[in-house]
Amino acid sequence: MENEETDILIHPRRGKKERVIPETGLLLVNPAEAEKAHLFVRNDGGESRFLFNSNLSVDVKKGFFVAGPSIGAPMAVMTMEKLIALGAKRIILFGWCGAIVEKVAVGDVILPDGAVAGEGTSQYYAESAGISPSQKLQSELAHFFADNDFPAKTGKIWSTDAIYRESRQKLLSLKDEENIVGVDMEFSALCSVAQFRKIEFAAVLVVSDELYHARWKPGFAATFFKKNCKVAIGLLLDKFLPEGM
């Protein structure tokens, strides 16, 4: 591995004029939610900083950061690599996923405990087997949501680059052979980077659609889905991140 690293051409780094960020932070996938989270931090006295092709807000007093949006594995990985170079050591992802098992429905919150890579980025960081988030951070999130009477489920996530090429047969195979409960586009790649860079990483995913019916069932406009996204992000920003210091 050491010889491989000396052969790598580009390494993430902190520029001379870039300030170190707090160790703990939230990375949001989707633009609308990221914008609201940034506003929350800035309205509470936080500051805006430059982050290539994304946004970064830092609450120096409370000691956490918010980054995003970052849609898809390659962009999310570029963002995570930069955040790590700036000083991040504990990153929580907030995003959405599609459910492929009937026990999971639109609006449910999943704290993934494992991943299978269907995207093309993970292969450059880790072997396809054994990709997982930080057990410690995932457990902290599980206890936190339970203590706040906010139910959350666990399960493995499959990440893909091509949401419009998800076949019934592929998803059925993933459910039966890999015990996958949901599908997203970023989680497995970020797990791979976190393991490679030796930082803590976990995710909070809200189910946005159901893929186990005869026809696709979107839930992006559902009241329960919108409510749980708002509540989950609010809990993370208001309590988990400040208290985690």
Stockholm file with secondary structure:
# STOCKHOLM 1.0

chainA/1-245         MENEETDILIHPRRGKKERVIPETGLLLVNPAEAEKAHLFVRNDGGESRFLFNSNLSVDVKKGFFVAGPSIGAPMAVMTMEKLIALGAKRIILFGWCGAIVEKVAVGDVILPDGAVAGEGTSQYYAESAGISPSQKLQSELAHFFADNDFPAKTGKIWSTDAIYRESRQKLLSLKDEENIVGVDMEFSALCSVAQFRKIEFAAVLVVSDELYHARWKPGFAATFFKKNCKVAIGLLLDKFLPEGM
#=GR chainA/1-245 SS CHHHHHTCSCCCCCCTTCCCCCSEEEEECSHHHHHHHHHHHHHTTCEEECCTTSCEEEETTTTEEEECCCCSHHHHHHHHHHHHHTTCCEEEEEEEEEECSTTCCTTCEEEEEEEEEESSSGGGTSCSTTBCCCHHHHHHHHHHHHHTTCCCEEEEEEEESCGGGCCHHHHHHHHHHHCEEEEESSHHHHHHHHHHHTCEEEEEEEEEEECSSSSCEECTTCHHHHHHHHHHHHHIIIIIHHHTC
#=GC SS_cons         CHHHHHTCSCCCCCCTTCCCCCSEEEEECSHHHHHHHHHHHHHTTCEEECCTTSCEEEETTTTEEEECCCCSHHHHHHHHHHHHHTTCCEEEEEEEEEECSTTCCTTCEEEEEEEEEESSSGGGTSCSTTBCCCHHHHHHHHHHHHHTTCCCEEEEEEEESCGGGCCHHHHHHHHHHHCEEEEESSHHHHHHHHHHHTCEEEEEEEEEEECSSSSCEECTTCHHHHHHHHHHHHHIIIIIHHHTC
//
